[in-house]
Each structure stands twice: as structure tokens, then as C-alpha cells.
Amino acid sequence: VQLQAYGGGLVQAGESLRLSCPVSGSFFSVAVMGWYRQAPGKERELVARIFSADNTNYADSVKGRFTISRDNANDTVYLQMNSLKPEDTGVYYCNAAVLTTASALRVYWGQGTQVTVSS
């Protein structure tokens, strides 16, 4: 099972970015999908996670600006980031809890993508 994050870049404050992360490989199904970020000198933190379209969690710092969604047909998770702020700068990682068989759940991480927001 592999995850790869796409869509990072350098933007100015107030602009938007959309991250995507497809899950590939052989597995039974994908349960929870999420996005985390790590700023320089700080610990990795949860940004958002999605169980289903009507069951999502967000960090307080991104509520109202970021939207997480998932495409179950393509096992892909997205993060739409609007009104970006310099404090959103960091490496963004996707992760997924994957059922590798009907009863075996494992968590996988993708390689990060850099998001830099200039003021």
C-alpha cells in the first residue's frame, strides 16, 4: 500500500491550494483518511481527517478555511486550503487507516508535500 501527496507549493497569504493523496496497492478498503502537517521545529499535528462525508474533524486553526473530502471510488483524499496564512507553512502528510484484509487494519503515511505561505 502506498500513499503520495501532491499539490504543495509556494503561495501568498490569502491564496488557495488543493492537496490530493491517492492510495494505491492491494487492500480491502480504506477506513479513515487524514492530513497532518509539521512546521519547522514543531511536532507533527493533525490538520483534518475524514471518516465519511458527514463525519470530519478539523484542527481549530483551520476550521472555516480548509475542507477535507474523499473520493471513495478512487481511494483519494483531498484537502482544499483557502485563505492561507503564513502559519500554515509546513510539510503536509497524508495518512490512511487501511484494511489490508477484512480484519487487519494498518496505518500508512505518504511522503510529505511542502506548503509555503509568504506574507
DRENLOFI-789752 format. One record per atom (N, C-alpha, C, O): residue in three letters; x, y, z. Coordinates in steps of 0.05 Angstrom, whole numbers, padded with zeros to 5 digits, always signed. Layout:
# residues N
ALAXYZ/...
END
This chain:
# residues 119
VAL+00017-00024+00000/VAL+00000+00000+00000/VAL+00018+00025+00000/VAL+00037+00026+00015/GLN+00012+00044-00017/GLN+00027+00068-00019/GLN+00009+00092-00020/GLN-00013+00092-00032/LEU+00019+00114-00008/LEU+00005+00140-00009/LEU+00025+00160-00019/LEU+00049+00159-00012/GLN+00016+00179-00035/GLN+00034+00200-00044/GLN+00018+00226-00045/GLN-00003+00228-00058/ALA+00028+00246-00031/ALA+00015+00272-00030/ALA+00024+00289-00054/ALA+00048+00290-00061/TYR+00005+00304-00065/TYR+00010+00322-00087/TYR-00002+00349-00082/TYR-00021+00351-00066/GLY+00008+00370-00094/GLY-00005+00395-00095/GLY+00007+00417-00078/GLY-00004+00440-00078/GLY+00028+00412-00064/GLY+00041+00433-00048/GLY+00053+00454-00066/GLY+00055+00451-00091/GLY+00062+00476-00054/GLY+00075+00497-00069/GLY+00079+00522-00052/GLY+00075+00522-00028/LEU+00087+00543-00066/LEU+00092+00569-00054/LEU+00070+00588-00062/LEU+00066+00593-00086/VAL+00055+00599-00043/VAL+00034+00618-00048/VAL+00036+00642-00030/VAL+00051+00641-00010/GLN+00021+00662-00036/GLN+00020+00685-00018/GLN-00004+00682+00001/GLN-00023+00668-00004/ALA-00002+00697+00023/ALA-00024+00696+00042/ALA-00050+00704+00029/ALA-00051+00722+00013/GLY-00071+00689+00036/GLY-00097+00694+00024/GLY-00104+00677+00000/GLY-00127+00675-00008/GLU-00084+00664-00011/GLU-00088+00647-00034/GLU-00096+00619-00026/GLU-00099+00613-00002/SER-00101+00602-00046/SER-00111+00575-00041/SER-00092+00554-00053/SER-00078+00559-00072/LEU-00094+00530-00042/LEU-00081+00507-00053/LEU-00099+00483-00049/LEU-00115+00482-00030/ARG-00096+00463-00066/ARG-00111+00438-00063/ARG-00092+00415-00063/ARG-00077+00411-00082/LEU-00091+00400-00042/LEU-00075+00376-00039/LEU-00091+00351-00046/LEU-00115+00350-00041/SER-00077+00332-00057/SER-00090+00306-00062/SER-00072+00284-00054/SER-00047+00287-00054/CYS-00084+00261-00049/CYS-00067+00238-00040/CYS-00082+00212-00047/CYS-00100+00204-00032/PRO-00074+00199-00069/PRO-00086+00173-00075/PRO-00073+00151-00059/PRO-00049+00151-00054/VAL-00090+00131-00053/VAL-00080+00106-00040/VAL-00078+00085-00062/VAL-00098+00080-00075/SER-00056+00072-00065/SER-00052+00052-00085/SER-00042+00026-00073/SER-00032+00026-00050/GLY-00045+00005-00088/GLY-00035-00021-00079/GLY-00058-00040-00075/GLY-00080-00036-00085/SER-00053-00062-00061/SER-00073-00083-00057/SER-00083-00081-00028/SER-00068-00084-00009/PHE-00109-00077-00026/PHE-00121-00075+00001/PHE-00151-00080-00001/PHE-00162-00081-00023/PHE-00163-00084+00022/PHE-00192-00090+00023/PHE-00208-00064+00020/PHE-00226-00062+00003/SER-00202-00044+00037/SER-00216-00018+00036/SER-00200+00002+00053/SER-00183-00005+00068/VAL-00207+00027+00049/VAL-00195+00049+00064/VAL-00215+00059+00085/VAL-00237+00066+00078/ALA-00207+00060+00110/ALA-00225+00070+00131/ALA-00221+00100+00134/ALA-00232+00115+00118/VAL-00206+00108+00153/VAL-00202+00137+00158/VAL-00179+00148+00141/VAL-00159+00134+00137/MET-00183+00172+00131/MET-00161+00185+00116/MET-00157+00213+00129/MET-00176+00225+00139/GLY-00133+00222+00128/GLY-00127+00248+00141/GLY-00103+00262+00130/GLY-00088+00252+00115/TRP-00101+00287+00139/TRP-00078+00304+00133/TRP-00066+00314+00159/TRP-00080+00323+00177/TYR-00040+00313+00160/TYR-00024+00324+00182/TYR-00004+00344+00171/TYR+00002+00343+00147/ARG+00007+00360+00188/ARG+00028+00378+00179/ARG+00049+00381+00201/ARG+00044+00377+00224/GLN+00073+00388+00192/GLN+00095+00393+00210/GLN+00110+00418+00202/GLN+00122+00419+00180/ALA+00109+00438+00219/ALA+00124+00462+00215/ALA+00152+00459+00225/ALA+00157+00443+00243/PRO+00171+00475+00215/PRO+00199+00473+00225/PRO+00200+00477+00255/PRO+00190+00496+00266/GLY+00214+00458+00268/GLY+00217+00459+00297/GLY+00193+00452+00314/GLY+00194+00454+00338/LYS+00172+00442+00300/LYS+00148+00435+00315/LYS+00141+00406+00310/LYS+00152+00393+00291/GLU+00124+00395+00327/GLU+00115+00368+00323/GLU+00094+00366+00302/GLU+00080+00385+00295/ARG+00091+00342+00290/ARG+00070+00337+00271/ARG+00043+00340+00284/ARG+00039+00330+00306/GLU+00024+00353+00271/GLU-00002+00357+00282/GLU-00024+00350+00262/GLU-00020+00352+00238/LEU-00047+00342+00273/LEU-00070+00336+00257/LEU-00081+00361+00245/LEU-00086+00381+00259/VAL-00086+00361+00219/VAL-00100+00383+00206/VAL-00130+00376+00202/VAL-00147+00392+00210/ALA-00135+00353+00190/ALA-00163+00345+00186/ALA-00163+00315+00180/ALA-00143+00304+00171/ARG-00186+00303+00187/ARG-00189+00275+00180/ARG-00218+00270+00172/ARG-00236+00284+00181/ILE-00222+00249+00157/ILE-00249+00243+00147/ILE-00254+00214+00149/ILE-00239+00197+00140/PHE-00277+00208+00162/PHE-00287+00181+00164/PHE-00307+00176+00141/PHE-00307+00156+00127/SER-00324+00196+00137/SER-00343+00196+00115/SER-00350+00225+00109/SER-00341+00243+00123/ALA-00367+00229+00089/ALA-00373+00257+00080/ALA-00385+00273+00103/ALA-00382+00297+00104/ASP-00400+00260+00121/ASP-00413+00275+00142/ASP-00400+00270+00169/ASP-00412+00275+00190/ASN-00375+00260+00169/ASN-00360+00255+00193/ASN-00331+00264+00189/ASN-00315+00248+00180/THR-00326+00289+00196/THR-00299+00300+00193/THR-00290+00314+00218/THR-00307+00323+00234/ASN-00264+00316+00222/ASN-00252+00331+00244/ASN-00232+00351+00233/ASN-00218+00345+00213/TYR-00231+00374+00245/TYR-00211+00395+00237/TYR-00197+00406+00262/TYR-00208+00408+00283/ALA-00172+00414+00257/ALA-00158+00429+00278/ALA-00172+00457+00280/ALA-00181+00467+00260/ASP-00173+00468+00304/ASP-00186+00493+00307/ASP-00174+00515+00289/ASP-00188+00533+00280/SER-00148+00513+00285/SER-00134+00534+00269/SER-00142+00534+00240/SER-00136+00554+00226/VAL-00154+00513+00230/VAL-00161+00513+00201/VAL-00191+00512+00196/VAL-00200+00513+00173/LYS-00207+00510+00217/LYS-00236+00509+00214/LYS-00246+00534+00199/LYS-00238+00556+00204/GLY-00263+00529+00179/GLY-00274+00550+00163/GLY-00257+00558+00139/GLY-00266+00573+00122/ARG-00232+00548+00139/ARG-00215+00555+00116/ARG-00207+00530+00100/ARG-00204+00532+00075/PHE-00204+00507+00113/PHE-00197+00482+00100/PHE-00220+00464+00098/PHE-00238+00463+00115/THR-00221+00448+00076/THR-00242+00428+00073/THR-00229+00402+00064/THR-00215+00401+00045/ILE-00235+00380+00079/ILE-00225+00354+00072/ILE-00247+00339+00058/ILE-00271+00341+00066/SER-00240+00323+00038/SER-00260+00307+00024/SER-00246+00282+00014/SER-00222+00280+00014/ARG-00263+00263+00006/ARG-00251+00238-00004/ARG-00268+00227-00027/ARG-00292+00231-00029/ASP-00254+00215-00046/ASP-00266+00201-00069/ASP-00263+00172-00064/ASP-00242+00160-00068/ASN-00284+00159-00055/ASN-00282+00130-00048/ASN-00278+00113-00072/ASN-00265+00092-00070/ALA-00288+00121-00095/ALA-00284+00105-00119/ALA-00255+00103-00127/ALA-00246+00083-00139/ASN-00240+00124-00121/ASN-00212+00125-00129/ASN-00193+00125-00105/ASN-00169+00129-00108/ASP-00204+00121-00081/ASP-00188+00119-00056/ASP-00169+00143-00054/ASP-00145+00139-00050/THR-00180+00166-00057/THR-00164+00190-00056/THR-00175+00210-00036/THR-00200+00214-00034/VAL-00158+00223-00021/VAL-00166+00243-00002/VAL-00155+00270-00012/VAL-00133+00272-00022/TYR-00171+00291-00008/TYR-00164+00318-00016/TYR-00165+00337+00008/TYR-00179+00332+00028/LEU-00150+00358+00005/LEU-00151+00380+00025/LEU-00151+00406+00010/LEU-00131+00415-00002/GLN-00174+00419+00010/GLN-00177+00446-00002/GLN-00170+00467+00019/GLN-00182+00468+00040/MET-00149+00482+00014/MET-00140+00502+00033/MET-00144+00530+00022/MET-00131+00538+00002/ASN-00161+00545+00034/ASN-00167+00572+00026/ASN-00157+00592+00047/ASN-00152+00584+00070/SER-00155+00617+00039/SER-00147+00638+00058/SER-00122+00630+00073/SER-00121+00632+00098/LEU-00102+00620+00059/LEU-00078+00610+00072/LEU-00063+00633+00087/LEU-00063+00656+00078/LYS-00051+00625+00109/LYS-00036+00643+00126/LYS-00007+00634+00128/LYS-00001+00610+00124/PRO+00011+00651+00134/PRO+00040+00643+00137/PRO+00043+00620+00158/PRO+00060+00603+00155/GLU+00026+00620+00178/GLU+00028+00599+00198/GLU+00018+00572+00189/GLU+00021+00552+00203/ASP+00008+00571+00164/ASP+00000+00545+00152/ASP+00024+00532+00139/ASP+00022+00509+00129/THR+00047+00546+00138/THR+00071+00535+00125/THR+00080+00510+00140/THR+00081+00508+00164/GLY+00088+00490+00124/GLY+00098+00465+00135/GLY+00098+00443+00114/GLY+00090+00447+00091/VAL+00106+00420+00122/VAL+00104+00396+00105/VAL+00078+00382+00112/VAL+00073+00376+00135/TYR+00062+00377+00092/TYR+00036+00365+00096/TYR+00038+00335+00088/TYR+00048+00328+00067/TYR+00029+00318+00106/TYR+00029+00289+00102/TYR+00001+00279+00102/TYR-00016+00287+00117/CYS-00004+00260+00084/CYS-00030+00246+00084/CYS-00026+00219+00098/CYS-00004+00208+00099/ASN-00048+00210+00110/ASN-00046+00184+00122/ASN-00073+00170+00119/ASN-00094+00182+00115/ALA-00073+00144+00121/ALA-00097+00128+00118/ALA-00096+00103+00135/ALA-00075+00090+00137/ALA-00118+00096+00147/ALA-00121+00071+00160/ALA-00134+00052+00140/ALA-00156+00056+00131/VAL-00119+00032+00133/VAL-00126+00014+00111/VAL-00132-00014+00121/VAL-00116-00026+00136/LEU-00154-00025+00112/LEU-00159-00053+00117/LEU-00145-00069+00096/LEU-00153-00070+00073/THR-00123-00082+00104/THR-00107-00097+00084/THR-00121-00124+00078/THR-00118-00135+00057/THR-00136-00133+00098/THR-00155-00156+00094/THR-00181-00147+00108/THR-00182-00125+00117/ALA-00200-00164+00109/ALA-00226-00157+00121/ALA-00223-00151+00151/ALA-00241-00138+00163/SER-00201-00160+00163/SER-00199-00157+00192/SER-00172-00145+00201/SER-00168-00143+00225/ALA-00155-00138+00183/ALA-00129-00127+00190/ALA-00127-00098+00183/ALA-00127-00091+00159/LEU-00124-00080+00203/LEU-00123-00052+00198/LEU-00095-00042+00203/LEU-00083-00047+00224/ARG-00084-00027+00183/ARG-00058-00015+00186/ARG-00058+00014+00178/ARG-00074+00022+00161/VAL-00041+00029+00190/VAL-00039+00058+00183/VAL-00015+00062+00166/VAL+00007+00053+00171/TYR-00019+00077+00144/TYR+00002+00083+00125/TYR+00005+00114+00123/TYR-00015+00128+00126/TRP+00029+00122+00117/TRP+00035+00150+00113/TRP+00047+00155+00086/TRP+00061+00138+00075/GLY+00040+00178+00074/GLY+00052+00185+00049/GLY+00076+00203+00054/GLY+00079+00214+00076/GLN+00092+00206+00033/GLN+00113+00226+00034/GLN+00101+00254+00034/GLN+00080+00258+00022/GLY+00113+00272+00048/GLY+00101+00298+00051/GLY+00104+00316+00027/GLY+00120+00311+00009/THR+00088+00336+00026/THR+00090+00357+00006/THR+00092+00384+00019/THR+00077+00390+00038/GLN+00111+00400+00010/GLN+00116+00426+00023/GLN+00096+00447+00015/GLN+00090+00451-00008/VAL+00085+00460+00036/VAL+00068+00483+00031/VAL+00081+00507+00045/VAL+00087+00507+00068/THR+00086+00528+00029/THR+00098+00552+00039/THR+00080+00576+00033/THR+00074+00581+00010/VAL+00073+00591+00054/VAL+00056+00614+00050/VAL+00072+00639+00058/VAL+00080+00642+00081/SER+00075+00656+00039/SER+00090+00681+00045/SER+00071+00704+00052/SER+00048+00705+00044/SER+00081+00721+00068/SER+00064+00743+00078/SER+00066+00767+00059/SER+00053+00788+00064/
END
